[in-house]
């Protein structure tokens, strides 16, 4: 070991150094400095996150209550309830998943979503109030009424299932064929009731196949009983995993879906009628997608359709000669202003895109994650009709 070794050397590397190192004191000092540096960075990040959390999600609530009730003073239990309960209910649902905790978790996440929407309203109020003082009680009720209206619109919009028809130009022999895409249902965060409604609407379309582009499930331990509506699809259904399936019990999810008659495609393809349906596992690094596609042998007698959870790898799919790719993941941002933020990571945020004759359709999602709210987006069942 040399004296020039960086002070931010990882602890795991230091521990692997030879015990008979000629510089034990330097190793000890380096280890101490590394720990101090890590603790300092951790403390800084925690302070920044806490400040943002309080400023965006806690302060607006405290401010509105204070405007409506001028004599109210937030005590420690009140602040703890506002700050901790929403996150705590989500954690409880993760540890004890059932209908009651799911309902509480959905309520808590929706509360946080509304707090986020309330934040810009309070900022506007504070700016105007600084220039021209406004009546506090009236202002508080206006803010409360406004966020209640926004919440009602967002909640109803999240529950509505919109069937969107997307024309796909393909070979003449496919004219009139219909595929249905659903994505990001998030069973776990959402209940089996949503799944039943989705299956009912999908069956009414009378499609050639149902294609599920990941994040169907986002909690561990989702039972076959909760997933039972999937067995009621009137047409064959094909599924490619999303990131949330990877985060929880992927193998168990795979087994349950197959038992319910869903064809799970894990870096493989299947022929069905005139189509070749290809499913690629979700990955964090898009650079690995071309290699996964290269391992799939394309049929010359069938129309390839690629199911991949994220709107990544479209260039690789087009280069491979795959004319249609389906994706999801983005939720179209789900609630404003996350649509603008999400677009920075996924420029192909939602809708139909073309590249060198190939087409990519990015679903805005059929369910929701976190808040049961949709503002600036919709819950969609996509009907892909070949013309």
N, C-alpha and C positions, 0 to 999 in steps of 0.2 A: 504493500500500500504506500502511496506517495503522499507527500504533504499537499500536493496540488489537487487532491480529490475534492470535488465540490461539497460544500457544507450541506446541501439538500439531498445527500445520498440516502437512498431508501433504507429503512431499518432492516428490512428483510435481507438486503445485500450485506449490510454490516454484520449481521448475525452469522452469516456464512463465511466470514473471513477466518483465516486460520487462527487457532488459539495461540499459536506461538508467534503471533505477529510481533515484529520488533517495535511497534508503535502502539501499545495498548492504551496509553493515556490519550493519544490523539483520537483513537477509535471511540473511546468513552466520551470525549468532548464533542466529537462529530455527532455521535448518537444523541447526546443531550441537545445540541443545537438543532438537529433534525426534528426532534420532538417538539422543541420550543417553536420552531418555524411552523410545524404542522398545527400546533395548538393555536398559534397566532392567526394563521389563515382560517382555521375552523371558527375561531371566535369572531373574526371579521365577517365571514360569510353568514354566520348565525345572526349577528347583529343586523346585517343588511336585510336578510330574509325576514327577520322579526319586525324590523321597521316598516318594510313594505306590507307585510301581513297586517300590522296594526293600522297603518295609514290607509290602506285600500279597503280592508274588510272589517275593521273594527271601528275606526274613527267615524265613518259615515253613520253607522247605527247609533253610536253614542251621541253624535251631534244632533241627529233628528229627534231622538228621545228628549235630549236637553232642550230643544226648541219647543217641542209640544208641552213638556212638563218643566217649566223654568225652575222650579224648586228641587228638581231631581239632581242628585249628586251620585255619580257612579262609585260604588264601593268595591272592594276587592272581590267579593263573591259575584257581583254583577259582571265585572270585567272578565273574570275567569269563565263565567258561563258563556259570555259572548265569544270569547277567544278560543276556549277549549272544547266546548260541547260539540260543535259541528265536526271537528276532526275526530273526537272521541267516538262519536256514533258510527263513523265510517270504520274505525278500527274494530269496534265491537261487532259490526256486521261481518268483517273479515274473519274474526275469531269464532263468532257464533252465528253462522248464516241461517236465517229463517225468514219467514214472511214479515214478522214484526220488525226485526232489525233492518231488513231491506227497506221497509217503508220509512223507518227513522233515518237511515243513511241517505235515502233519496231526498227526504225532506231537508236534511242538514246540508247536502251538497247543493240543493236548489237555493237554500238560504244564502250560501256563499256566492252562488251565481248572481243572486239579486243584489247582494252587497257590492259586488263588482260593478253592477249596472248603476247602483246608487252613487258610487264614488264620483263619476263625472258630474252628476247632478249637484252633489254637495260642493264640488269645486266651483261650478258656475255660481252657485248661491254665495259662496264665500267671496268670490271676486266682486260680484255685484254689491253684496252687503258691505264690502270694504269701501266702496265708492259712495253708495247711497244706502244707509241703514234701512233694513226691511223689518216689518213686524215679525217678531220671532215665532209666535204661535201659529199665525197664518202661514208663514213660510214653511214651518215644520209639517203642517197638514198638507200643503201643496206637494212637498217632497214625498211624503208618505203615500199620498194618492197617486202621484206619478209613478212611483216604483211599484205600487200594487197593480196599476194598469199595465205596466211593462211586463210584470211577472205573469199576469193572467194571459196576456197575448202570447208570451213565450212558452208558457206551459201548454196552452191549447195547441199551439203550433207544433210542439214536440209530440203531442199525442196523435195528431192527424197523420195519416199515411197517404202520401200522394203517389199515384201511379203515373210515371212519366214515360212517354213513348219516345224512343230514340231511333231514328231510321239509320240502318247500316247498309251501305252499298256493298253488295257481294256478288258472287256468281249467280247466273240466271237460275240455276237449279235450286238455289236457296231462297228465291223470292217467296215471300209469305211465311217463311219460318220465323218462329218467335222464341227468344230466350229471355229468361227473367233473372235479373241480378238483385240480390239483397246483400247487405254488408253492414258490419258494425252494429249488430243488434244488441250486444252486450247483456246477454242473459246473466244474471247475477246482480249487476247494478239495476237491471230491469227484470220484471217478473215474467212468469209463463203466460200471463194474460196478453202481453204484447206479442209473444210468439204465436199464440193462437190466432190473433187478429191478422198477423202477417201471412200465416199459412192459408187462412180463409181468403184473403185478398189475392194471393198468388194463384190459388186453385181456380179462381174465377177467370183468370187470364187465359187458361188452357194453353200453356207454353209447351215447347218441345223439351225443355230442360230448365231446372232451377240451378243457378250458379251462385255460391255463397263465398264471398271474397274476404273471409277472415273476421276476427273479433266477434264471432257468434257468442262466445262465452268469455267472461272476464273474472270469474271467481272459481276457486277450487271447490270441489265437492258438490257441484251441481248434479242433481240426481237424474236418472232416466225418467222419472215421473215428471220433473219440471221440463225436460226436453221432449216429452212424449208427442207434442204437436208436430214435431218434425216427421214422425212416421206417417202423418196424414197427407203429405204432399201427394198430389195426384199424378205427378210426373217425376222422373228420376232427378235426384238432387246431387250436386257435386260441391265439394268443399275444399278450400285451401286455407291453411292456418294463418292466423294473424299474430301480431306481437303479444296480445293478451293471452292467447292460448299458450304461447311459449312461457309466459310469466307464471302460469299456474300449473295445474296437473295435466300436461299435454297428453301423456300416454293414456290416462284415464278418459280424457275427453275423446281421444281417437277411438277407443274401444266403445264408448257409449254411442257415439255417432254412427259407427259402423253397425252396431246392434240395432239401431233405429232405421237402418236402410240407407243412410247417407254414404255416398261414395267419397271417401277421404283421399285426396290426391297429395301425396308427399313426394315432391320431385319426381313425378311420374305422369303418365297420360293414359287416357282410356278412349276407345272409339265408341261413338253412339250415333247411329244413323249416319248423316253426312258430316258429322262433326268429330274432331279430335280435341277433347278437353284436356288441357295441361294444367297441373297445379304445382306451383313452386313454393316451398316453405319460406315464410317471412324471415328475413335476415336484417341485421342492423347495418351491414356494409353492402351497399348496392354494387360494389365492385365484384362481388361473388356471383351476381346474377348471370352474367354471360356464361360462366363455367357450368352453372346448373342447367341452363338452356341447351348448352352444347351436348349434354348427356341425354337429352330427349331426342329420340328419332322421330322426325316428322313424317306423317303419312302423305304420300302423293295423291291419294284418292279421297282425302277428307279435308275439311276446312278447319284449320287449327284455331282454337280459342284459348288464350292464356289467362289463368286466374292467378293473380299475385296481389297480396294485400295492399302494398304501398304503391303509389304512382311513381315508382323507380324502375329503372331498367327498360324503359320504353324503347330507347335507342337500340339496346341489345335485342329486344324482341323483333323490332323492325328489320334489323340486320340479319336476323335468323330466318326471316321470311314468314313471320307470324302476322297475319293480317288484322287480328283483333285481340286486344288485351283489355282485361277488366280489373279495376282496382278500387280501393276505398281508402280507409285510414284517416283521411283529413277531416271528416265530418263537415267539410266546407267551412271550418272554423267554429261551427255550432252556434256560438253567440258572438255578437259584435263586442270588441274589435278583434277577436281572435282570428277572424277570417283574414285580416291584413297581416297579422303576425305569422299565421300558418303558411301563408303564401310565400313568405321569405324562405321557408324550408322546402316547400313543395310548390313550385311555380305552376304546375298543372294541378290546381287546387280542386276543381270540380268541373264536370262536363266532358264534352267530346273534343279530342285532339287528334291531329293527323300528322304523320311523318312518313315521307317516302312511300305513300300508298297504304301504310298501316294506320290503324285507328286505336286510340286508347279512350276508354270511358272511365272517368273517376266518379264513383258514387258519393253523394253527400252523406250517405249512411242511412240506415233504416231505423235505428234506435238512437239512443243518446248515451254518453258517458259522463258521470259526475252529475251536474245539475240536469233535472228534467226540464230543460229549457231549450228553445231554438229561436234565436233572433238573428235574422239575416241569412237563414238557411232553412232547409226543410227535411223532414223524414221521408225518404223516397224508396219506393219499389220501382225498379227500372225495367221497362219493357223494351227489349231490343228487337226491332222488326226488320228483317232483311227485305230490301227493296231493289 
